[in-house]
Amino acid sequence: VKKSVAVLGLGSMGAALADALMVAGHEVSVWNRTPGRAEGLVARGARRAGSVAEAVTAGEIVLVCILDYGDIGPLLEQQGGGRAALQGRVVVNVTNGSPEEARAMAERVTALGAAYLDGGIMAVPEIIGSPDAFVLYSGSREAFEAHRSVLDAFARSVYLGEDPGLAPLHDLALLSGMYGMFGGFLHAAALVRSAGGSVAEFTTTLLQPWLGAMAGSLPAMAAQVDSGDYSVTGSPLAMQVAHDSIGEVSRAQGVSPELFAPLFALMERRVADGHGSEGLAGLVELVHPR
Ligand code: NDP
């Protein structure tokens, strides 16, 4: 079913989303604070809206993708024409923010008579519309179900629940996992470079397969975090912290251990607390005591 969508904010992400909607055949109206940025989209078939209010009234769905959360309230309430314009529409806000900001925005939008969906885009603009991308949604289930086919033009759509804060929270959780991996990569790369090795070759032949194999242990660790039972048979923490080999060798190689040290300090603390026979997953109790 073809629908009408207003896109507010045509930065690199907003423009990619608008293009994906047009490729899927939807009727797209575009608005950007700096009007020049709409040119390319208009040339490709988008309808140019002269104001936020004009865009909003042209779209059954109002997609917001701007830089700062703080600017969205005024954008919809004043420039967008407020309740008179927004009543009965669905606002999908994919601007990055915090769970608290998402909940507050849901209240403001609902007060204008519109349904609210918060979105967390797990993609860069270049892969919007490709199978690798996914977008997290939270907020109105009814709106998600009614318009899922439109949202699927961007990426795989994942609905997390009615609490609007769930999408930003899971977005940040995924980024945390990503940064952990990148931190590990950087330390490994520094060690290999310190010995004169090719980081590129090390990464493709050894590190990627190793991380793939290790990622396979995540579901079992996750089950431990859920249950609180951290007993293991293979690699107890006491064994893992018996020697700070990574720290010592790093220092000897002229590599600062600062990326790895915080994790090792937690491992030592967990052992000192009497959990040496348990596994690594128990460290979660130190950063988030249940
Ligand atoms: P850009 O810097 O490319 O574009 C920013 C956009 O926000 C522009 O359209 C700009 O308008 C608009 N804007 C800024 N302030 C205001 C305002 N006060 N009123 C109206 N419009 C305003 O950013 P992106 O498109 O990359 O990012 C947009 C959102 O998407 C951000 O929240 C970002 O976190 C999120 N995102 C981006 C990803 C990425 O890889 N790019 C990935 C995942 C999420 P103007 O042209 O007038 O300056």
Residues whose N, C-alpha, C, O or C-beta is under 5 A from the ligand:
A	BS01	NDP	G9 L10 G11 S12 M13 G14 N32 R33 T34 R37 C65 I66 L67 D68 D71 V94 T95 N96 I121 A123 V124 P125
